[in-house]
Each structure stands twice: as structure tokens, then as C-alpha cells.
Amino acid sequence: MISTINPAEIKALVFDVGGVLALDAPRFFLSELAVRESLDIEELVVSWKKNFGALTVGVMSEQEFWMAFIEDINLKIPPEELIERFKTELRLFLLLDKNVIQYLRQLKEEVNEHRKVPVAFAILSNNVKEWAKVLESQDKLNDLFEVIMYSCDEGVTKPDPVIFKKLLVKLDVKAREVLFIDNREKNLQAAKALDMHVMLFTTCDEFKEAMLTLHFSRRKEAQTTNE
């Protein structure tokens, strides 16, 4: 329960990317592909997952991933044509959520306004090198997040505890000093097992309300004062 979190003890806020800071690009891509080609979405997801893990730890290149995926779904279109099409189409969904990013910039100021030691903002994401570059080109994430950790650079993905432990070392904090925000329960459970505080992300508005509840943000108080 978030009500058990003491904001004064938190030294780092850690965010997932897909489904939190940005659209869940694979989900949107697969949904559109299923409709356009009259394919079964559940079968597409199975085909996608076969090699996605290898892609996100850097064992498989993006080109190799697309080739394997295309062979598995067996569309009657030349693979070289599909690869370029799929790359382009997926990138259309690689979009940061501007509302979330804007709010986090505001939140960071509020959280650290009266702190002697600032709360670090960090990213922990199962991501692909090429896709991360597309997202980072949309906003200067390095000036918002002190630590950005991607599975493709670390060779391990969430929910493996190893990547969480690597993050703690990089942040130089204890697990109980972290609030980890993700949209997937399995990742939250892994972080919680290490003694991190966790929060399920659903929408930007609900996240804002949670920050108010925890007294990280004083937005509602400011609004009341101005009325």
C-alpha cells in the first residue's frame, strides 16, 4: 500500500518506460498488424515473445529479430519489404507521453524544493538500443533522469533481481529507499521482494493523485490557496 511509504525516506523514484513514460509500442504495433492482416492477436503475441527477450538483452540484433518474427507469422510478402515496413510502423508508436514527462519535471522541483539531498529520478526499462534512441530524441531525458538503465546495455531484463541490484548500486541507495513505478505486476513483485516500495502505474492522472496522497506533490494545496 502506498500509504505505508514515508516520502522522507525515499531517495530515488524509478520509472519504467513502455506503458509509463511512453506508449507500449509493441502492444499498439501488434494490435494494428492483427487488424490489417486479419491475424490472431494471441498468436502474434506468442510469435513476438519468442525472440523479444533475446532482443532486449542485446543478444539478437533488431534486424535478426524482425527476420525471425516475419518467418514465424508467415505473411506472403517478401521479408526484406516487411522488415523495413515493420521498423517504420513500430517507430510510429515510440512516443514519449508528454503529459507524464512534463509532470515529472514539475514533480522533481516540488520533491526537491526543501531537501538537502535531492531525490534521484531514474529509468529502469527492458528496452532496445535503437528504440531507446528514438524516444530519447524526443526530449532531453538526461536532464530529468540521473540514471538511465536499459536491459539491452546490462544483458539482463526485469523481473530478474540482478538488474534491480545493479540499479541500486548505480544509484547508491538501499532498496527500501526506492519507489519503483511500473505498469507490470511481475516487475513490481520482483522489486518488492528486494524490499523496494512499488507503485502500479495506470494513468498519469492516477499517478498525480498518488503523489498528492504521499505528499510528494502539493499541487492540490496550491490550487486551493489560489481559489
Buried (B, 14 or more C-beta within 10 A) or exposed (E): EEEEBEBEEBBBBBBBBBBBBBBBBBBBBBBBBBEEEEBEEEEBBEBBEEBBEBBBBBEBBBEEBBBBBBEBBEEEEEEEEBBEBBEEBBBEBBBBBEEBBEBBEEBBEBBBEEEEEEBBBBBBBBBBBBBBEBBBEEBEBEEBBBBBBBBBEBEBBBBBEEBBEBBBEBBEBBBBBBBBBBBBEEBBEBBBEBEBBBBBBEEBEEBBBBBBEBBBBBBEEEEEEEE
